């Protein structure tokens, strides 16, 4: 098999609890942004609060606990627009 016939890129793996991650593991993050705020301790940082948008098999909702991410204000993230797929409903902040 020559190199052009071999898989290339990334493939989604199984979901893993956060406590089971190891250094170097690649994590895929998905979610609806429900809050954007400046970091009170550093104006160069922004705090994003998300809830999962994608999740387990159809018929089950994704884990809707909040994810807080602190990142540089100018960091770039890929975004997505759903087409022909039903996402979990956007939750309201408790």
BELHU-V240554 format. One record per residue. SS is DSSP state (h for helix, s for strand, l for the rest). PHI is phi in whole degrees, 0 to 359 (NA if undefined). Layout:
ss	phi
SS	PHI
SS	PHI
This chain:
ss	phi
l	NA
l	276
h	300
h	295
h	272
l	273
l	303
l	219
l	101
l	247
l	235
l	294
l	257
l	287
l	288
l	227
l	301
h	306
h	291
h	262
l	292
l	233
l	303
l	90
l	291
l	271
l	244
l	255
l	246
l	230
l	173
s	273
s	283
s	249
s	200
s	231
s	214
s	293
s	285
l	296
l	266
s	204
s	293
s	275
s	248
s	232
s	254
s	254
s	247
s	233
s	233
l	300
l	254
l	251
l	195
l	291
l	306
l	310
l	96
l	239
l	278
l	290
l	298
l	262
l	292
l	288
s	244
s	249
s	235
s	252
s	214
s	300
l	304
l	262
l	291
l	256
l	238
l	288
l	239
l	217
l	236
l	287
l	227
l	57
l	214
l	265
l	267
l	299
l	296
l	292
l	276
l	266
l	293
l	289
